[in-house]
């Protein structure tokens, strides 16, 4: 383990910055697949050797499969062997009442084919609604596939304390939990981080730059009016409201800017580097739309915050008012402010 790598499990090492795949799914504009593959190679060259995707990210698993093939051709098979690919399994809400072992196995086989792998490095399982209790069965089936050699590690996405205890009590080893975690959203600190530390579960954090809100672009900008240009910004604007509102958010940006100036880094880099210092956090997952973004993201791993930096940031965070609750609880309320903007059936018609 180094400042730039993290041992998720003995013998299984990831980069501390994971290249996210959501922005490659087409929802942020048309994708030039050849350029996208070259951008992934640039990310690898910059030290981002771990990549995050999902069965619901249209075309992304296939794109990463193409990247692995081209990387082996351009950099050699040893380089390609260093790549870790973390995918997610996100059954549609409509599937939850009738999920089956065949369904789970089918998604795993589909991901293997798309990624051109013989074994998935990490499958991160997500479940929309705890009113349906099949998640324990599904975790069990994933663990069986791990024992069969189809999966190297089993993890989760956005499960809360109570459900993770159930999974652990069922004897299913969880390597990781992907959670929304940032200087704005500290819900993993409401009991989950302690549970993770006690059971060897590593946190992999998305949202560390809050969809772009934690950046120089928003410093000194007046509070935007709804609706915002995309669902991601709407989602994270709600977190800013819960955090303490626009004025406190601006104070946080000013503080991050001051810290960044001392390190020759921008606000987004400092926001993500702060998360890498949190207990049981193995990596932050960041998106990139081009090679320049990938190179900027690599700088996150070079930042060494000082005690003065930490104190300045903590002074602002101590005045936060939220968000409250456990992992993803707000988003699970489909009639609430956070849950009503979610899309719950993203796989419909694909499997």
C-alpha positions in Angstrom: 0.0 0.0 0.0 1.3 3.5 -1.0 0.0 7.0 -1.1 -1.4 6.1 -4.6 -2.6 2.5 -4.0 -4.8 0.7 -1.5 -5.0 -3.0 -0.6 -8.7 -3.7 -0.7 -8.0 -7.3 0.1 -4.7 -9.2 0.6 -3.2 -9.4 -2.9 -5.8 -7.1 -4.4 -4.5 -3.6 -4.9 -6.4 -0.6 -6.4 -5.5 2.9 -7.2 -6.7 5.5 -4.6 -8.4 7.4 -7.4 -10.8 5.2 -9.4 -11.8 6.4 -12.9 -15.6 6.5 -12.9 -17.6 5.3 -16.0 -21.0 7.0 -15.5 -20.0 10.0 -17.7 -19.2 7.5 -20.6 -22.8 6.3 -20.7 -24.0 8.9 -23.1 -26.1 11.0 -20.7 -23.5 13.8 -20.8 -23.4 14.1 -24.6 -22.3 11.9 -27.6 -19.4 9.6 -27.0 -16.5 9.1 -29.5 -15.6 5.5 -28.6 -12.1 5.6 -30.1 -11.3 8.8 -28.2 -12.9 7.4 -25.0 -10.7 4.3 -25.2 -7.6 6.6 -25.7 -8.7 8.7 -22.7 -8.9 5.5 -20.5 -5.4 4.6 -21.6 -4.3 8.1 -20.6 -5.9 7.7 -17.2 -4.0 4.4 -16.8 -0.8 6.1 -17.7 -1.5 8.8 -15.1 -1.8 6.1 -12.4 -5.5 5.5 -12.4 -5.4 1.7 -12.7 -8.9 1.0 -11.4 -12.1 1.6 -13.3 -15.7 1.7 -12.1 -18.7 0.8 -14.3 -22.1 -0.9 -14.0 -24.5 -3.1 -15.9 -26.9 -0.1 -16.2 -24.3 2.3 -17.7 -25.2 1.9 -21.4 -22.2 0.7 -23.4 -19.6 1.3 -20.7 -18.7 -2.3 -19.8 -18.1 -2.9 -23.6 -16.0 0.3 -23.8 -13.8 -0.8 -20.9 -13.5 -4.2 -22.6 -12.2 -2.5 -25.7 -9.8 -0.4 -23.6 -8.4 -3.5 -21.9 -7.7 -5.1 -25.3 -6.1 -1.9 -26.7 -4.0 -1.4 -23.5 -2.6 -4.9 -23.8 -1.7 -4.2 -27.4 -0.1 -0.8 -26.7 1.4 -1.3 -23.2 1.7 -5.1 -23.0 -0.2 -7.8 -21.2 1.5 -7.0 -17.9 0.1 -3.5 -18.0 -3.4 -4.9 -18.8 -3.1 -7.3 -15.9 -2.7 -4.4 -13.5 -6.1 -3.0 -14.4 -8.9 -3.6 -11.9 -12.5 -3.2 -13.1 -15.3 -2.7 -10.6 -18.8 -3.2 -11.9 -22.2 -2.8 -10.3 -25.2 -5.0 -10.4 -28.4 -2.9 -10.2 -31.6 -4.9 -10.6 -34.6 -2.8 -11.6 -37.1 -2.0 -8.9 -39.7 -4.1 -10.8 -37.4 -7.1 -10.6 -36.9 -7.1 -6.9 -40.0 -9.1 -5.9 -39.0 -12.0 -8.3 -35.2 -11.9 -8.4 -33.6 -15.3 -8.9 -30.3 -17.0 -9.0 -30.6 -17.4 -12.7 -31.1 -13.6 -13.1 -28.1 -12.8 -10.9 -25.9 -15.4 -12.8 -27.1 -14.0 -16.1 -26.0 -10.5 -15.2 -22.6 -11.7 -14.1 -22.2 -13.7 -17.4 -23.2 -10.6 -19.3 -20.7 -8.4 -17.5 -17.9 -11.0 -18.1 -18.7 -11.0 -21.8 -18.9 -7.3 -22.1 -15.7 -6.7 -20.2 -13.9 -9.7 -21.9 -12.9 -11.1 -18.5 -12.9 -14.6 -17.1 -13.5 -13.3 -13.6 -15.0 -10.1 -12.4 -12.7 -8.2 -10.0 -15.5 -6.7 -7.9 -19.3 -6.8 -8.2 -21.0 -4.0 -6.2 -24.6 -5.0 -5.6 -27.4 -2.4 -5.2 -30.9 -2.8 -4.0 -33.6 -0.2 -4.4 -36.2 -1.1 -1.8 -35.8 -2.9 1.5 -39.6 -3.7 1.5 -38.4 -6.7 -0.7 -36.1 -8.9 1.3 -34.5 -10.8 -1.6 -31.2 -8.9 -1.2 -29.9 -11.5 1.2 -30.6 -14.3 -1.3 -28.9 -12.2 -4.0 -25.8 -11.6 -1.9 -25.7 -15.3 -1.2 -25.9 -16.1 -5.0 -23.1 -13.6 -5.7 -21.0 -15.3 -3.0 -21.6 -18.7 -4.6 -20.4 -17.2 -7.9 -17.3 -15.9 -6.0 -16.6 -19.4 -4.7 -17.0 -20.8 -8.2 -14.4 -18.3 -9.5 -16.7 -16.1 -11.5 -16.2 -13.2 -9.1 -13.0 -12.2 -7.2 -14.7 -9.9 -4.6 -18.3 -9.1 -3.6 -19.2 -5.6 -2.4 -22.3 -3.5 -2.1 -23.6 -0.1 -3.1 -25.5 2.1 -0.7 -26.6 -0.5 1.8 -27.1 0.8 5.4 -25.9 -0.3 8.7 -28.8 -2.7 9.6 -28.7 -4.5 6.2 -24.9 -4.8 6.2 -25.1 -6.4 9.6 -27.6 -8.9 8.2 -25.3 -9.7 5.3 -22.3 -10.2 7.6 -24.4 -12.3 9.9 -25.3 -14.5 7.0 -21.6 -15.2 6.5 -21.1 -13.3 3.3 -17.7 -11.5 3.2 -18.1 -7.9 1.9 -14.9 -6.4 0.5 -16.3 -2.9 0.0 -19.3 -0.6 0.0 -19.6 2.2 -2.5 -21.2 5.2 -0.9 -21.9 8.8 -1.5 -19.4 10.5 0.7 -18.0 14.1 0.5 -17.2 17.1 2.6 -20.9 18.0 2.0 -22.4 14.6 2.7 -21.0 12.8 5.8 -23.8 10.3 6.2 -21.3 7.3 6.3 -20.0 8.8 9.6 -23.4 8.1 11.2 -22.5 4.6 12.3 -21.5 3.0 9.0 -17.8 3.8 9.1 -17.5 2.2 12.5 -19.2 -1.0 11.3 -17.0 -1.0 8.2 -13.8 -0.6 10.3 -14.8 -3.5 12.6 -15.5 -5.9 9.7 -12.8 -5.1 7.1 -15.1 -3.3 4.7 -13.5 -0.6 2.6 -15.5 2.5 1.6 -15.3 3.5 -2.1 -16.6 7.1 -2.4 -18.6 8.6 -5.2 -19.9 12.2 -5.2 -16.6 13.6 -3.7 -17.0 16.7 -5.9 -20.8 16.7 -5.7 -21.4 16.5 -9.4 -19.1 19.5 -10.0 -20.4 21.8 -7.3 -17.2 21.4 -5.4 -15.1 23.2 -7.9 -13.7 26.6 -8.8 -16.6 27.1 -11.2 -19.1 27.7 -8.4 -16.9 29.9 -6.2 -18.6 33.3 -5.7 -21.6 32.3 -7.9 -25.1 33.2 -6.8 -27.4 30.4 -5.8 -28.8 28.8 -9.0 -32.6 28.4 -9.5 -34.2 25.1 -10.2 -34.5 23.3 -12.5 -30.7 22.8 -13.1 -29.2 21.6 -16.3 -29.1 17.9 -15.3 -30.3 15.5 -12.7 -26.8 15.2 -11.1 -26.8 18.9 -10.3 -30.3 18.7 -8.9 -29.3 15.8 -6.7 -26.3 17.5 -5.2 -28.0 20.9 -4.9 -30.4 19.1 -2.5 -27.4 17.9 -0.5 -26.0 21.5 -0.4 -29.4 22.6 1.0 -29.3 19.9 3.7 -25.6 20.7 4.4 -26.5 24.3 5.5 -27.4 26.2 2.5 -25.7 28.3 -0.2 -23.9 30.7 2.1 -22.2 28.0 4.2 -21.4 26.2 0.9 -19.7 29.3 -0.3 -17.7 29.5 2.9 -16.6 25.9 2.3 -15.5 26.7 -1.3 -13.5 29.7 -0.1 -11.8 27.5 2.5 -11.0 24.8 0.0 -9.7 27.4 -2.4 -7.4 28.8 0.2 -6.1 25.3 1.0 -5.7 24.5 -2.7 -3.7 27.7 -3.3 -1.2 26.5 -0.7 -0.8 23.2 -2.6 -1.1 24.5 -6.2 -4.4 22.6 -6.6 -8.0 23.4 -7.4 -11.0 23.1 -5.2 -12.1 19.7 -6.6 -8.7 18.2 -6.0 -8.7 19.3 -2.3 -12.3 18.1 -1.8 -11.4 14.6 -3.0 -8.0 14.5 -1.2 -9.8 15.3 2.0 -12.0 12.2 1.6 -8.9 10.0 1.1 -7.9 10.9 4.6 -11.1 9.6 6.2 -11.0 6.3 8.1 -11.7 3.1 6.0 -11.9 5.1 2.8 -9.9 3.2 0.1 -10.5 5.4 -2.9 -12.6 8.2 -4.4 -14.4 7.6 -7.7 -14.1 10.5 -10.1 -15.4 11.1 -13.6 -13.4 12.6 -16.4 -14.6 13.8 -19.8 -11.2 14.0 -21.4 -7.5 13.3 -20.9 -6.9 16.6 -19.2 -9.5 15.7 -16.5 -7.8 12.3 -16.0 -4.4 14.0 -15.4 -6.0 16.5 -13.0 -7.7 13.7 -11.1 -4.3 11.9 -10.7 -3.1 14.9 -8.7 -5.5 14.0 -5.9 -3.1 11.3 -4.9 -0.2 13.7 -4.6 -1.9 16.0 -2.0 -0.6 15.8 1.6 -2.9 18.0 3.7 -1.4 19.8 6.8 -2.9 20.1 10.2 -3.7 23.7 9.4 -5.5 22.6 6.3 -7.5 20.1 8.2 -8.4 22.5 10.9 -9.6 25.2 8.5 -11.9 22.7 6.7 -13.2 21.2 9.9 -14.1 24.7 11.2 -16.6 25.1 8.4 -17.8 21.5 8.5 -18.6 21.8 12.2 -21.4 24.3 11.4 -23.2 21.9 9.0 -26.9 21.1 9.6 -27.1 17.8 7.7 -27.8 15.7 5.7 -29.2 13.4 8.3 -29.7 9.7 8.4 -27.9 6.5 7.3 -26.5 5.6 3.9 -28.9 6.4 1.1 -32.0 6.6 3.4 -33.1 10.0 1.9 -32.8 8.6 -1.7 -34.9 5.5 -0.8 -38.0 7.6 0.0 -39.5 7.7 -3.5 -41.9 10.5 -2.5 -39.3 12.7 -0.8 -37.1 15.5 -2.2 -34.2 13.2 -2.9 -35.9 10.0 -4.0 -38.4 11.5 -6.3 -35.7 12.4 -8.9 -34.2 8.9 -9.0 -34.6 6.5 -11.9 -35.4 3.0 -10.6 -35.8 0.9 -13.7 -32.7 1.5 -15.8 -32.2 -2.0 -17.0 -35.7 -2.4 -18.4 -35.6 -4.1 -21.8 -31.9 -4.7 -21.7 -31.7 -8.2 -20.2 
